[in-house]
């Protein structure tokens, strides 16, 4: 949506092709058009064929100067739709990161369907190159991540509505999937007395994680989807990420943009972007290290203040304005037929 709005703001037109959902209304709210794709495109070969045919029709109607695809499957579908439409337009794919085990397949598909690829973070670029995609065909544009702070009224209302109490609040934010390694967060929380612990996010592991917290006697509450993340971060004493891998940790970068004291695992997508003075970085898979880091932050006001200041300084590097400017340049270079975009 940011890219569509930026295109409109700079006098261009933008059409977003996707299946049905809330995003179709969001993109039209910023002045872009929405081109509806079939809802069943993920399920079957027939569904994918229908998506390609529908997208090819749209390409013939719209006649875009640039087609921007996001991730591997969308890139393959866009390339096939361009071929079906017999229409020549540069395809600009962005890879937002995949499971480490999937980079080999991603490299093979992208090698066949894309002349160049934009990686959303340095770690994603390294992983794609290590999987065999030529490094001289990869550009890096770090995704922008920033949130506006919530005022005290919003923070108070959220604390009351979620019944979070007045104890120091330690928050995890993200999907409830294996990559995020929430069992480490659960075990770390069980080692500490005093703070309250909450996770904002949904995913297929919710029941399993809720059961695990109950069995371990851990105080972690799973809040589900929280629609005011700035307010949640605002009332948190500490934001924690226990991921086993990250390409680009958007939720964490957004928290840092609000000046949150952070504990995070020292994995590639995090250490690439977050300076050591801006967060407490711990080894992945070690609940004891996580609990010690949390304890230090909630008990040491000077440390928390230092981390807040360093986080705000570091967040300048991933401001959305920088990302948007780089994508504008990439679109212009691709449309002009230049061999390099960034």
N, C-alpha and C positions, 0 to 999 in steps of 0.2 A: 504494500500500500504506500509506503514511503516513496518508492521509486515512481509509482504512478502519479502521486501528488506532485513530486518534483518535476516530472515531465510536463504536467499541466501548468505548473507555476512558471515554467520557462517557455511557454508558448507552443509546446508540442501536444500531440494527442496521444492517448494511451488506451489500449484495450486489453483487459485481463481475461484470459480464457481459463475457466475452471469449472468443476462440478458445482452443484448447488450447495449452499451453506451460508453462514453468516458473513463470510468475506465478500460475497457478491454484493451485499448491501453496503459494506464498508467502502469498496472501491468506487462505487457510483457516488458515494457521499463526498468524495474528493474531486469529482468531475471526470473520472475515467468511465469508459463503457465496460460493460460486462458481457462476455460472450459465453453462453452456457454450453458446457460439455456434458455428455451422458454421465449419470451418477454411477453406472455399473462398470466403468472402465477398468477398475482394478480386478474385477472378479474373474473374467474369462477372456479367452482369445477373441471370442465374438465381441465382447464389450470393448476390448482394446481396438479392434477393427472399426467399430462404430465411432470410437473417439477419434481415430485417425481420419476417418471420412468426414466427420463433423468439423474437425479442426482444419482440414484441407478446404472445405467449403468456406470457412471463415477467412482463411488466408486469401482465397480468390476474391472474396468480397472486400476485405479490408485493405489488401495490398500493402502490407507493412514494410517500412524501410529496414527495420531490425526486429528479429524475433528473439526474445529473452526467455530462456527456459531455466527451470530450477530443479536441480538434482538429476539423477541418471535416467530414471524412467521418463520424466517429462522431456528430456533432451532427445531420447530415442523416438518418442511419439512425435515430437516437433519435426525432427528430421524426416521421418516417414511421411508426415503430412505435407511438408514442403515438396517432397518428391511426388506425392500423389497429386498435388495442386499444380505441378510443373511450374513452380514459381521460384525465382531466385531472390533470396534475401539472406543477409548474413545471420547465422544462428549464434547467439551469444549465450553459452551455458554457464550457470553458476553451480558449483558443487558445494553444498552446505555441510558435507561430512556424512560418512556412513559408518556402520560398524566396522572395526578393524578387519574382521574376517571377510568383508565384502569389497575391499578395495581392489582386489584382483579382477573381479567381475566388472566393477565400475570402470577400471582402466580399459578393459577390453571393449566394453560398449562405447565408451567415450572416444576411444581411438578410431572407431568406425563411424561415429556420427558427428564428431566435432573437430573443427580445425584448431581451435584454441579452447581452453577452459579457464574460467575464473574461479579460483579457490577462495572461500570465505574467510580463511585464516591461514597463517604460515604452516600450522601443523597439518591442515588438510592438504596443502600443496605438497609437503614432504611425503605424506602417506601415499598420495596419488602417484608421485614420481617413483617412490620405492616399489610400487606395484606394477611399474612398467610404462606409465604414460610419459612421453618425452617432456623433460623439464623445460625445454625451450618453447613449449606450447602451453605453458601454465602461467597465468598472471594471478596476483594476489590483490584482492580488495577486501580488507577486513570489514565485516558487517558492523554497521553503526549500532550502538546500544546506549540509550539514555532515557531516563524517566524524570519527570518533573516532581519535585517534592510535594507531599500531601500536607495540607495545613493541620494545625493541632485539632481542629474540629473533626476532620475526617479520621485522624488517628484515634481520637477518643471514641468516636462512633464505632469504628471497627473493633477496637478492644472490647467495647461493651457488647456488640452484637455477637462476637465469637466467644464471649465469656473467658477472656484470656487472663484476667486478674492483673495484679500489679507486680508480680515477681518478674525478675529479668527474663526476657523472652528470647529464646534461641530458635531461629527459623531455618528450615530448608525449603527451597523452592525448585520445583521441577517435576517432570513426568515420573510416574511410578513404574519405572522400568529397570531392568537389571543394570544397565549402564551406570545409573546413579548410585548404585550400591547402598541403598537405604538401610540394610541391616547394620552397616557400620555406624550410621547415625543413631539407630535405635540402641545399639550396645553402648555407644559413647554417652548417650543421654542417661542410660541406666546406671552409669558410674558416678553421676553428679547429683548432689542434693542442692535444692534452692531454686535454680532456674526452671522455667517451664519450657517445653519443647513442642514445636508444631511444624507440620509439613504442609505446604500449599501446593496442590497439584493433583492430577488424576492420572489413572493408567491401569493397565491390566493386573498389576500386582497389589492393588489396594487391599483386598481382603487378606491376601497372604501376609502382607506387611502388618496389617492391623492385628492379625492373629499372633504374629511373631512378637510384636510389642507387648501384647497381653501375656503371652507365655513367659517372656523375660522380665515382666514387671517393670517395663520401661515406661516413662511418663509421656512418651511421644503421642501427640494427637494428630490425626490426619484430617485436615480441614476440607479436603476436596478443592474445587476450583475457587479461588479468591479473586474477585474482580477489581480489587483496589490494592495492587501490589505495592505502589508507593506508600500507602498508609501502613501496610504490614511491615515493610522495611523500616518505616519511620519509628515504629514502636519496638522494633527488635534491638536488643543489645548486641546481637551477633547473628550473622548469616553464614550458614555452613554448606559446603559442597563436598560430598564424599565420592565423587565419580571415579570410576576406574579408567575412563578415557573421556576426552573432550576434544572435539574439533574446534568449536567456538562456543564457550559457555555463556549464552546471551543473558540468562537470568542472573548469573553472577556479575556480569559486566554492568547490567542495569542496576543491581544493588550497589556496586562500587560507585556508579555515577551519582548515587544519592548519598555517598559518604558512609556507607555501612562498614563497620568492622567485620572482616571476613576471615573465616577459616576454610581452607580449600586444599584438596589433594594436589600434590606437585606432579601433574601430568602435562603432556605436551601443550595442549590447547590452552592451558592455564598459565604455565610458566612462560610461554611465548609472549603473552600480553600483559601479565600482571607482575609488576616489579616486586621483589621480595619485601620491600618496606611497606607495600600497600596492602598486604594480607599476611596472615600466618599460614604458611604452606607446610603441609605435613605429608608423610609417605602415604600412598594409597593402601587401603585395606588394614589400617591400624587404628582401631577404636580408642586405644589408650592415648595415642598421640592427639587424636581429635578432642578427647575429653580434657586433656591437659591444656590445649590451646584455648578451648572455650572457657575453662576456668580462669585462665590468665586474663582474658579479655573482660569477663564480667566482674572480676575482682580488682582490676587495675584501671582506674579512670584515665590516668595519663597514657597508658598504652592504647586504650580505646580511642582517645583523642588523636594520638599520633597516627593510628591506622585510618581514622576518618579523614584527616588532612591529606595523607598520602594517597588515599583512594580517589579523592576529588582531583588531585593533581594528575594521577595516572589516567583518569577517565577522559582527559583531553585527547588522548591518542585514538580513542574509538568513538569520537563524536559522529553522529549521523551526517552532519554537513560534509565531512571529509569523504565519507563513503559515497554520498550522492554526487559530489563533484567528480569523483573518479569514475563512477558509472556513466555520467554524462559524457565524459571524455572517451570512454570505451565505446559507447554507442556511436559517437561521431566518427571515431576511427574505423569501426567496423563498417558503417554505412559508406565511408569513403574508400573502402577496400584496402586499408592499410594492413600490412602483415602483422603488426603488433598493435595491441589495443591500449596497453597501460605502460 
